[in-house]
């Protein structure tokens, strides 16, 4: 009988205890920095926190990052157009004031200057300056939308996959997540579509990747991939890099090259990283010249930036730039001195989500003052290794 | 010599070295215990031919590290029966993957027979595995076992270290097998053994 009573009490109390535990665990995350740190830990250890807490954190950080304006002192106190009836006044033009002065506007030196670029709230009629004074540079190969598959490739004539830089072009690259098909879209050229339904075989490697071979024929057309891949639990490719080829066996005409591909980090993932002000290190070999090792650091935050260096037995150089969405774009002034900056660029894309495989797919087209022009493509992985994790955060 | 010429010279040198480092030959080498005269394996009719699949480097070649690809062994089905392939530290891949897993695929067209299979993770000049055949050709026949890349368009051989890259310039070399009469010493030994056995049996019976 005592056992029955005890069981009854436990059954009645368990929902309350579960709710309390949930509240307690959710309550342990109090700041954006805590959330960011937790998400980073979750990226390497999916059991680090309950899914509900992780989702709450994602929401919290997404909301925190939703306002891309700096918190500046309101200028409404000194703005004559901030008062009631301002919308009916010829002296005021509400939110359009930054575009052109109102019809009857006279400059009053006693008033603070209106910022060159500002964002205004139509309800409160308060304006705040935008942080980014100049637009970010355009990615030479176009932007990669957050959360969508994206990749880059080199393209050469023939089946050798590599050629001189002058005879190598760049392309956007996309592939099916089961490896059965790919498309290469060169700059200013016709898209190269592989045959569909390529058969694949996957064997293990000892460097964290698997080797995927995909091959297919349709009449005389033949396509193949030979790739290092990272796959998820459902055997879908998350990251892939290395060799693609497509051609016609009858005419022997073929094109080939190297590639790096994945799914661009989602906006929520980017927001979480930026809200956490984390720095993430990435590294890996380039594909065309495997003697070149690339290392990049992305500093997330309000104005995310990146730096990187490429080291080869024959040369090394550095670059840096801005992060716009999931895109990484170089700035000419941030190349090292041995780079002919006005003839060079680096473009990349952040790949993957917390809890999954993360990386950077990127291309380099740089002219070095001693070595000449270099074109390459590479897939880098985030450097996270146990107690010496390279992911750092600043609260 | 200006900077551009230096760069070009460096590029040519690098290409020459790269070309030199990729002139290796994947061969069917006679396994230990096989009798070889010149480059030809000698075997009696019905004897077993064992061939090591192995990379042979030319002078100045660099070791490739890990590599793999898909090969095609071709022969006359009247002269050889394929017994199997024993991998040595390598793993199979095949395309497409059969339900029972990867294994060499034997195809026959007329008298032309081929064995096709892929292997991954071979290492430098280590033996990738050993092919075994039974010589069924008539005595006096010299027959060839051909070796080639299974894809003569793109090629299937890759170098694995750091990233994947085509194994440019890889050559392939098969083997020659001569089916010979059993040597006189074998006949003498066989006769002697038979005589001894008969004598023992006779003494046992009479004693």
Interface residues (C-beta under 8 A of the other chain):
Chain A: X159 X160 X161 X164 X199 X200 X201 X203 X205 X211 X213 X215 X222 X224 X226 X227 X228 X241 X242 X243 X245 X247 X249 X252 X254 X256 X285 X286 X287 X290 X314 X369 X370 X371 X372
Chain B: X3 X4 X7 X10 X11 X68 X91 X93 X94 X95 X96 X97 X102 X118 X120 X121 X151 X153 X154 X155 X156 X158 X160 X161 X162 X163 X164 X165 X166 X168
